[in-house]
């Protein structure tokens, strides 16, 4: 189960970063905001999972 959450976290961060870059190129502040929230949420999920597994 830990590996699935880690995989989802890495995938969400990658999608968030790609969205942030695309939003910057397209001059879309809304896309950048949503992408930033996706990255922050994925990192929080990863940290929570890592702290619970110890």
TITORNU-680960 format. One record per residue: residue number from 1; residue in one letter; x, y, z of N, C-alpha, C in turn. Coordinates in Angstrom, 1 decimal, padded with zeros to 4 digits. Atoms other than C-alpha are relative to their C-alpha. Layout:
// residues N
<pavo=NUM; vodo=a; n_c1=X; n_c2=Y; n_c3=Z; ca_c1=X; ca_c2=Y; ca_c3=Z; c_c1=X; c_c2=Y; c_c3=Z>
...
This chain:
// residues 54
<pavo=1; vodo=x; n_c1=000.8; n_c2=-001.2; n_c3=000.0; ca_c1=000.0; ca_c2=000.0; ca_c3=000.0; c_c1=000.9; c_c2=001.3; c_c3=000.0>
<pavo=2; vodo=x; n_c1=-000.9; n_c2=-001.2; n_c3=-000.1; ca_c1=002.9; ca_c2=002.4; ca_c3=000.8; c_c1=000.5; c_c2=000.3; c_c3=-001.4>
<pavo=3; vodo=x; n_c1=-000.5; n_c2=-000.2; n_c3=001.3; ca_c1=004.2; ca_c2=001.9; ca_c3=-002.7; c_c1=-001.0; c_c2=000.7; c_c3=-001.0>
<pavo=4; vodo=x; n_c1=001.1; n_c2=-000.6; n_c3=000.8; ca_c1=000.9; ca_c2=002.8; ca_c3=-004.3; c_c1=-000.2; c_c2=001.5; c_c3=000.3>
<pavo=5; vodo=x; n_c1=000.2; n_c2=-001.4; n_c3=-000.4; ca_c1=000.6; ca_c2=006.0; ca_c3=-002.3; c_c1=001.3; c_c2=000.8; c_c3=-000.5>
<pavo=6; vodo=x; n_c1=-001.2; n_c2=-000.7; n_c3=000.5; ca_c1=004.2; ca_c2=006.9; ca_c3=-003.2; c_c1=000.0; c_c2=000.2; c_c3=-001.5>
<pavo=7; vodo=x; n_c1=000.2; n_c2=-000.1; n_c3=001.4; ca_c1=003.5; ca_c2=006.2; ca_c3=-006.9; c_c1=-001.0; c_c2=001.1; c_c3=-000.4>
<pavo=8; vodo=x; n_c1=001.0; n_c2=-001.0; n_c3=000.2; ca_c1=000.4; ca_c2=008.4; ca_c3=-006.8; c_c1=000.6; c_c2=001.4; c_c3=000.3>
<pavo=9; vodo=x; n_c1=-000.6; n_c2=-001.2; n_c3=-000.4; ca_c1=002.3; ca_c2=011.1; ca_c3=-005.0; c_c1=001.0; c_c2=000.6; c_c3=-001.1>
<pavo=10; vodo=x; n_c1=-001.0; n_c2=-000.4; n_c3=001.1; ca_c1=005.1; ca_c2=011.2; ca_c3=-007.6; c_c1=-000.7; c_c2=000.4; c_c3=-001.3>
<pavo=11; vodo=x; n_c1=000.8; n_c2=-000.3; n_c3=001.2; ca_c1=002.6; ca_c2=011.1; ca_c3=-010.4; c_c1=-000.7; c_c2=001.4; c_c3=000.1>
<pavo=12; vodo=x; n_c1=000.7; n_c2=-001.3; n_c3=-000.2; ca_c1=000.6; ca_c2=014.0; ca_c3=-008.9; c_c1=001.0; c_c2=001.2; c_c3=-000.1>
<pavo=13; vodo=x; n_c1=-001.0; n_c2=-001.1; n_c3=000.0; ca_c1=003.8; ca_c2=016.1; ca_c3=-008.4; c_c1=000.4; c_c2=000.2; c_c3=-001.5>
<pavo=14; vodo=x; n_c1=-000.4; n_c2=-000.2; n_c3=001.4; ca_c1=004.8; ca_c2=015.5; ca_c3=-012.0; c_c1=-001.1; c_c2=000.7; c_c3=-000.8>
<pavo=15; vodo=x; n_c1=001.1; n_c2=-000.6; n_c3=000.8; ca_c1=001.4; ca_c2=016.4; ca_c3=-013.4; c_c1=-000.1; c_c2=001.5; c_c3=000.5>
<pavo=16; vodo=x; n_c1=000.1; n_c2=-001.4; n_c3=-000.5; ca_c1=001.3; ca_c2=019.5; ca_c3=-011.1; c_c1=001.1; c_c2=000.9; c_c3=-000.6>
<pavo=17; vodo=x; n_c1=-001.1; n_c2=-000.8; n_c3=000.6; ca_c1=004.7; ca_c2=020.7; ca_c3=-012.3; c_c1=-000.2; c_c2=000.2; c_c3=-001.4>
<pavo=18; vodo=x; n_c1=000.3; n_c2=-000.2; n_c3=001.4; ca_c1=003.8; ca_c2=020.1; ca_c3=-015.9; c_c1=-001.1; c_c2=001.1; c_c3=-000.2>
<pavo=19; vodo=x; n_c1=001.1; n_c2=-001.0; n_c3=000.1; ca_c1=000.6; ca_c2=022.1; ca_c3=-015.4; c_c1=000.5; c_c2=001.4; c_c3=000.4>
<pavo=20; vodo=x; n_c1=-000.5; n_c2=-001.3; n_c3=-000.4; ca_c1=002.5; ca_c2=024.9; ca_c3=-013.7; c_c1=000.8; c_c2=000.6; c_c3=-001.1>
<pavo=21; vodo=x; n_c1=-000.9; n_c2=-000.4; n_c3=001.2; ca_c1=005.0; ca_c2=025.1; ca_c3=-016.6; c_c1=-000.9; c_c2=000.4; c_c3=-001.1>
<pavo=22; vodo=x; n_c1=000.9; n_c2=-000.3; n_c3=001.1; ca_c1=002.2; ca_c2=025.0; ca_c3=-019.1; c_c1=-000.8; c_c2=001.3; c_c3=000.3>
<pavo=23; vodo=x; n_c1=000.8; n_c2=-001.2; n_c3=-000.4; ca_c1=000.2; ca_c2=027.6; ca_c3=-017.2; c_c1=000.8; c_c2=001.3; c_c3=-000.1>
<pavo=24; vodo=x; n_c1=-000.9; n_c2=-001.1; n_c3=000.1; ca_c1=003.2; ca_c2=029.9; ca_c3=-017.2; c_c1=000.2; c_c2=000.4; c_c3=-001.5>
<pavo=25; vodo=x; n_c1=-000.2; n_c2=-000.2; n_c3=001.4; ca_c1=003.7; ca_c2=029.5; ca_c3=-020.9; c_c1=-001.2; c_c2=000.6; c_c3=-000.7>
<pavo=26; vodo=x; n_c1=001.3; n_c2=-000.4; n_c3=000.5; ca_c1=000.0; ca_c2=030.1; ca_c3=-021.6; c_c1=-000.5; c_c2=001.3; c_c3=000.7>
<pavo=27; vodo=x; n_c1=000.4; n_c2=-001.2; n_c3=-000.8; ca_c1=-000.1; ca_c2=033.0; ca_c3=-019.1; c_c1=-001.4; c_c2=-000.2; c_c3=000.6>
<pavo=28; vodo=x; n_c1=001.3; n_c2=000.4; n_c3=-000.7; ca_c1=-002.9; ca_c2=031.3; ca_c3=-017.1; c_c1=000.2; c_c2=-000.1; c_c3=001.5>
<pavo=29; vodo=x; n_c1=-000.3; n_c2=000.1; n_c3=-001.5; ca_c1=-002.7; ca_c2=032.2; ca_c3=-013.4; c_c1=-000.9; c_c2=-001.0; c_c3=000.7>
<pavo=30; vodo=x; n_c1=000.9; n_c2=001.0; n_c3=-000.7; ca_c1=-005.7; ca_c2=029.9; ca_c3=-012.6; c_c1=000.6; c_c2=-001.4; c_c3=-000.1>
<pavo=31; vodo=x; n_c1=-000.6; n_c2=001.3; n_c3=000.1; ca_c1=-003.9; ca_c2=026.9; ca_c3=-014.0; c_c1=001.2; c_c2=-000.2; c_c3=000.9>
<pavo=32; vodo=x; n_c1=-001.1; n_c2=000.0; n_c3=-000.9; ca_c1=-000.8; ca_c2=027.8; ca_c3=-012.1; c_c1=-000.4; c_c2=-000.2; c_c3=001.5>
<pavo=33; vodo=x; n_c1=000.5; n_c2=000.1; n_c3=-001.3; ca_c1=-002.8; ca_c2=028.1; ca_c3=-008.9; c_c1=-000.4; c_c2=-001.5; c_c3=000.3>
<pavo=34; vodo=x; n_c1=000.5; n_c2=001.4; n_c3=-000.2; ca_c1=-004.5; ca_c2=024.7; ca_c3=-009.3; c_c1=001.2; c_c2=-001.0; c_c3=000.0>
<pavo=35; vodo=x; n_c1=-001.2; n_c2=000.8; n_c3=000.0; ca_c1=-001.2; ca_c2=023.1; ca_c3=-010.2; c_c1=000.8; c_c2=000.1; c_c3=001.2>
<pavo=36; vodo=x; n_c1=-000.7; n_c2=-000.2; n_c3=-001.3; ca_c1=000.5; ca_c2=024.5; ca_c3=-007.2; c_c1=-000.8; c_c2=-000.7; c_c3=001.2>
<pavo=37; vodo=x; n_c1=000.8; n_c2=000.7; n_c3=-001.0; ca_c1=-002.4; ca_c2=023.2; ca_c3=-005.0; c_c1=000.2; c_c2=-001.5; c_c3=-000.1>
<pavo=38; vodo=x; n_c1=-000.2; n_c2=001.5; n_c3=000.2; ca_c1=-002.0; ca_c2=019.7; ca_c3=-006.6; c_c1=001.4; c_c2=-000.4; c_c3=000.6>
<pavo=39; vodo=x; n_c1=-001.4; n_c2=000.4; n_c3=-000.5; ca_c1=001.8; ca_c2=019.7; ca_c3=-005.8; c_c1=000.0; c_c2=000.1; c_c3=001.5>
<pavo=40; vodo=x; n_c1=-000.1; n_c2=-000.1; n_c3=-001.5; ca_c1=001.3; ca_c2=020.9; ca_c3=-002.2; c_c1=-000.8; c_c2=-001.1; c_c3=000.6>
<pavo=41; vodo=x; n_c1=000.8; n_c2=001.1; n_c3=-000.6; ca_c1=-001.5; ca_c2=018.4; ca_c3=-001.6; c_c1=000.7; c_c2=-001.4; c_c3=-000.1>
<pavo=42; vodo=x; n_c1=-000.7; n_c2=001.3; n_c3=000.2; ca_c1=000.6; ca_c2=015.5; ca_c3=-003.0; c_c1=001.2; c_c2=-000.1; c_c3=000.9>
<pavo=43; vodo=x; n_c1=-001.1; n_c2=000.0; n_c3=-001.0; ca_c1=003.6; ca_c2=016.5; ca_c3=-000.9; c_c1=-000.5; c_c2=-000.2; c_c3=001.4>
<pavo=44; vodo=x; n_c1=000.6; n_c2=000.2; n_c3=-001.3; ca_c1=001.4; ca_c2=016.7; ca_c3=002.2; c_c1=-000.4; c_c2=-001.5; c_c3=000.2>
<pavo=45; vodo=x; n_c1=000.4; n_c2=001.4; n_c3=-000.1; ca_c1=000.0; ca_c2=013.2; ca_c3=001.4; c_c1=001.2; c_c2=-000.9; c_c3=000.2>
<pavo=46; vodo=x; n_c1=-001.2; n_c2=000.8; n_c3=-000.2; ca_c1=003.5; ca_c2=011.8; ca_c3=001.0; c_c1=000.6; c_c2=000.1; c_c3=001.3>
<pavo=47; vodo=x; n_c1=-000.6; n_c2=-000.2; n_c3=-001.3; ca_c1=004.7; ca_c2=013.3; ca_c3=004.2; c_c1=-000.8; c_c2=-000.7; c_c3=001.1>
<pavo=48; vodo=x; n_c1=000.9; n_c2=000.6; n_c3=-000.9; ca_c1=001.7; ca_c2=012.1; ca_c3=006.1; c_c1=000.1; c_c2=-001.5; c_c3=000.0>
<pavo=49; vodo=x; n_c1=-000.2; n_c2=001.4; n_c3=000.2; ca_c1=002.1; ca_c2=008.6; ca_c3=004.7; c_c1=001.3; c_c2=-000.5; c_c3=000.6>
<pavo=50; vodo=x; n_c1=-001.3; n_c2=000.3; n_c3=-000.5; ca_c1=005.8; ca_c2=008.6; ca_c3=005.6; c_c1=000.0; c_c2=000.0; c_c3=001.5>
<pavo=51; vodo=x; n_c1=000.0; n_c2=-000.1; n_c3=-001.4; ca_c1=005.2; ca_c2=009.7; ca_c3=009.1; c_c1=-000.9; c_c2=-001.1; c_c3=000.7>
<pavo=52; vodo=x; n_c1=000.9; n_c2=001.1; n_c3=-000.5; ca_c1=002.4; ca_c2=007.1; ca_c3=009.7; c_c1=000.7; c_c2=-001.3; c_c3=-000.1>
<pavo=53; vodo=x; n_c1=-000.6; n_c2=001.4; n_c3=000.2; ca_c1=004.5; ca_c2=004.2; ca_c3=008.5; c_c1=001.1; c_c2=-000.2; c_c3=001.0>
<pavo=54; vodo=x; n_c1=-001.1; n_c2=000.2; n_c3=-000.9; ca_c1=007.2; ca_c2=004.8; ca_c3=011.1; c_c1=-000.5; c_c2=-000.5; c_c3=001.4>
